[in-house]
Amino acid sequence: MNLFDVYPIYDIEPVKGYGCRLVDKEGVEYLDFYGGHAVISIGHSHPHYINRIEKQLRNLGFYSNSIINPLQSKLAQKLGELSGYPEYQLFLVNSGAEAIENALKLASFATGKKGVIAFNQAFHGRTSAAVAVTDNPKIRAAVNPGDHVCFLPMEDLKAVEAVLSENNTCSVIIEGIQGIAGINVASVPFLKGLRDLCSKYRAVLILDEIQSGYGRPGKFFAHQYAEIKPDIITMAKGMGNGFPVGGLIISPEFEARHGMLGTTFGGSHLACCAALAVLEVMEQEDLIENARIQGNRLAEHLSCIDQIKEVKGRGLMLGIRFDFDTKKLRQHLLLEEKIFVGSSGDPTILRLLPPLNVNDGEVDQLVSGLTKSLKNEELLIH
Ligand SMILES: Cc1ncc(COP(=O)(O)O)c(C=O)c1O
């Protein structure tokens, strides 16, 4: 049987990872400033993470959500403490798209309405309700509903209020920082304005922190720079450091009823152990502070490079804009400098999403690899 060929891939086969490094089957080492698409939060193969999952697997790997699983409450408590949302509620799922699917559903259940406001260039996932609020018609199929979604420009509070005042909107959904679009940071006044408008018109404010959360922006969640509290927050990626786990943090105003939401695998013993290990390491190694410090250092160094026209983002979720298509530069970084970086929907923007425990030497290696590559005129095609 062949694989269904939907992913363009590089001819590299990593067989081992440690910290911010990957090693391929020939023994060549790579610096990881992509984190497997913002997933690796505490670094590859962290010993505490391995031990915790291994120990659990020897006892019990999985049972359904019909029995007592104290690891779920332990995770909810730790997450509440570290994220600053102890009074909220947790629903565990397996991926980002599943978190979005459930967040939109919950907002619709709670308000009895159907309309959703999303923003231009947004990416929220590929399943049905999630892809309908993703601003990319190419990945939407006829079976994915979309006529209830209104895409508006970021920063336009007047347009948001005009739609909300029609009174058929159940939720407003926005990324903490737009990732795939090329690292677009919503302004603090815009996020505060959305919070106020959602309260005024009784719409649910959903913050998609799947890529921008979990310490990456130098706070637990990116929206915390605006000091607002959304009604629902979605998480995945960094939450399990590669183990598939996602979740929704839900305001106490939502009342659960049995059967309202559900999933077979969500919140399994192994997933909870992975997620707990991530939080424990984040706390013990002060990784949110490291993300803030190293992110600032990195941004400072990058802004001194002539060919870089703009450095965007917060903490270790950075976008660097050039005035040329970066495809060749990215290939060169990977194949010659042995550094993984991320692309984005905008070909002039590269994304940097390293593990949160990146250190001075690794940041310096990225900066010198990039500086060296930019001396190669052939890569700077305008
Ligand atoms: C902001 C955001 N939301 C949702 C998703 C979907 O997550 P998943 O691929 O785990 O379904 C992604 C994935 O890149 C994302 O970046």
The ligand as an SDF file (V2000), in Angstrom:
LIG
                    3D

 16 16  0  0  0  0  0  0  0  0999 V2000
   -3.7790   28.4210   15.1750 C   0  0  0  0  0  0  0  0  0  0  0  0
   -4.0670   27.0030   14.8150 C   0  0  0  0  0  0  0  0  0  0  0  0
   -5.2800   26.4990   15.0730 N   0  0  0  0  0  0  0  0  0  0  0  0
   -5.5920   25.2200   14.7880 C   0  0  0  0  0  0  0  0  0  0  0  0
   -4.6570   24.3740   14.1950 C   0  0  0  0  0  0  0  0  0  0  0  0
   -5.0280   22.9430   13.8750 C   0  0  0  0  0  0  0  0  0  0  0  0
   -4.3500   22.0690   14.7000 O   0  0  0  0  0  0  0  0  0  0  0  0
   -4.1980   20.5010   14.2990 P   0  0  0  0  0  0  0  0  0  0  0  0
   -3.2780   20.4470   13.1190 O   0  0  0  0  0  0  0  0  0  0  0  0
   -3.6220   19.8660   15.5450 O   0  0  0  0  0  0  0  0  0  0  0  0
   -5.5570   19.9970   13.9830 O   0  0  0  0  0  0  0  0  0  0  0  0
   -3.3760   24.8670   13.8940 C   0  0  0  0  0  0  0  0  0  0  0  0
   -2.3760   24.0060   13.2230 C   0  0  0  0  0  0  0  0  0  0  0  0
   -1.3990   24.4290   12.6630 O   0  0  0  0  0  0  0  0  0  0  0  0
   -3.0810   26.2190   14.2030 C   0  0  0  0  0  0  0  0  0  0  0  0
   -1.8800   26.7450   13.9220 O   0  0  0  0  0  0  0  0  0  0  0  0
  1  2  1  0
  2  3  1  0
  2 15  2  0
  3  4  2  0
  4  5  1  0
  5  6  1  0
  5 12  2  0
  6  7  1  0
  7  8  1  0
  8  9  2  0
  8 10  1  0
  8 11  1  0
 12 13  1  0
 12 15  1  0
 13 14  2  0
 15 16  1  0
M  END
$$$$
